[in-house]
């Protein structure tokens, strides 16, 4: 249950409230972090129904702790970015110069080194739709988050030199009207209990008075103050410090609250400072603690793998060829968590990570803890899916894996707001229109 006396969180009345729009919003990790930093969300765009339902229930619904200032003209449903650019172009153009920041993380599967990197993957073209939004909204700041793979070259026979680098293309496209800086950030340095490297591109509109490299220098300078404010005494935060209060051996089980035939982890309360931060006033059992139904032989196998990995010192890394051969395993991504270190990057596959001491995969809530989502943030839709449906459905495990960790978004949001207050020019700046993306967005070539 939610704490009955929790009030909606508002920005400090003595500080200016800055606004943002989030496209390719996913379940809302980036939006949540910005709202926690005092930013005002105007609206968000996400095409997947499951992910949007999560975003809606946590950040749009009347009872939500944080709320977007949603416009009447935009339906509170899943929307496709390309379709919105066509059907609501005039409405979007009306925001020109009135939005402080446009944020987004275009889906990264086509860039990820974990999959087949394909320059022709249509998901790569979604960055062009982001730039089309930049053209229409003319925000003071643009912020893009993506995987490390966006910074490396694709083999592409249609490009000069036979190579295509999407990060460099984005930077060049923004550079006409924005001072752009980039940084690869390790999320564990912000208190996220996960060794996750993500690439950030930030542009401040020319004439803002903010130097290109100023942001990330300021983010690093403000980081220790941010951690102290969050009562995170040291980084990195370990996996055990993040999820030990959810161990079944401590809490026991109850019948699942939303999946008949399954069991949920019961809950007795936080044990560490990080767990208290994530618990964030929640009373009772957090959502999304449903356990996987492992067959007895699978649980026994997990138990042996855990013991072998602890004995061999192979925690947080893929199983050795000897261990895989001994169990007849072909999958190489299975890793046992190291309780004393941050987790590896959380993925959309629920059996990629095995608990450090219990013979099971992690539940959605444990993955959410590793991503720094508070316990009141409930995920919606299917828990997982498989096969070809992975290309079209975004279930709960995938929503968590695809999200920007809210702690990182909050830290960056606080620093950007500070820079805007100290060095930005609040008045609308006349500027040359950015380079326009072809109207045929899906077919446009960088």
C-alpha positions, 0 to 999 in steps of 0.5 A: 500500500502507499503511504496515506499522507504522501503529497504530490512533490512540487519544485521549490517555490523559490526556484524557477521551474524548468520544463521538459518534453520526453520522447521515446520515453519508455516507462519513464525513468528519465522523466521520473529523475527529472521530476525528482529534480524539480523539473516540470514535465509537459508531455511524453511520447511512447509507442509501446502500450505496456511501457506507456501504461507504466508511465501513465500510472506512475507519472500521469494519473491523478493519484500519481506522486509526480504528474505531467502537465498533460495538454488536452490535445494529446491523448493519454495513450501510447503514441507513435513519434512519427505519426505525431509529427504528421498529425499534430505538427501545428500543435507541436510547433506552437511550443517553439521556444517555450520548452526548456529541454527536450529529452529522449533515449531512442531505442538502442537495439540497433546500436547495442553490442549485445545484439547484431549491429545493423546500420539498416535497423529501422530503430536507428532511424528514430534518432532522426525523429528526435531531431525533427522534434528539435526542429519544431520545439526549438528547446533551450537544451537537448539531451540524448541518452544511448548505449556505448555502441552508438559511438562506434562505426557501422559498416555502411556501403552507402556512406562516405568511406563505407562507415556510419557513426550515428553519434557523430552524425547527431552531433553534427546535426545539432551543432548548427544551433547548439553547443554540444558536449558528450560524455560516457557516464558510469551510472555506478558513480551516481549511486546506482548499484549497476556497472552500466555505461551510457553515452549522453549527448547534451546541447545548449542553444547557442547564445545561452552563455553555457560553455559546451563542456561546462555541464559534465564538469559541473555534474562531476563537481556536484556529484558528491553533494548529490550523493550526500543528499541521498544519504549514499555515503560511498560508491559504488553501491553493491548488489547486496546493499541494493536487494538483500532486504528482498531475499526469500530466506528472510521474507518468505513467500505469499501467493502472487497478487497479480499472477495466479499460480505464482508466488511473490516475495513477502517483505519486512522492510529495508536493511541498508541506507540505499534500500531505505532510499528506494523504499521511499515511504512505501508501506507493505510489500512493494509491487513486482516481487513475483518470483519465476517458477523454476522447475526443481531441477533448474533451481538445483542447477542454479544452486550448483552454479552459484556455488561453483562461481563463488568458488572460482571467483567468477561472479558478475562475469559469464560462466566459464566454458567448463561450467557451461559444458558440465551443465550442457548450457549453450547460453553465454550471458548467464552471470551470478551476481557478486554481492560485494560489487554493483551488478553488470548491466541489467538486460531484458532477459530475466534469466541473464542474472542469477541471485548471489545466494538464492537459486533463482533469477531476479524478480522485476523489483530486484532489477528495478532496485539495480536501476534505482527505481523507487519501490512505489514505481509499479511496472505494468503489462506482461512480465516477459515475452519471447521469440519474435514478440520481443521485437514488438512488445515491451514487457516489465523486465524489458521496461526496466532494462531499457530505462535511464536510471532515475538517480542519474537523470535526477543528478543531471537534471539538478545540474542543468537547472543550476546552469540555466539559473546561473548562466542561461538566458531565459528570454527566447533567443531568435535562432536559425532553424536547425537542419530539417529532417526529410518529411519521409522520416522513416526513409530518410538517410543520415 
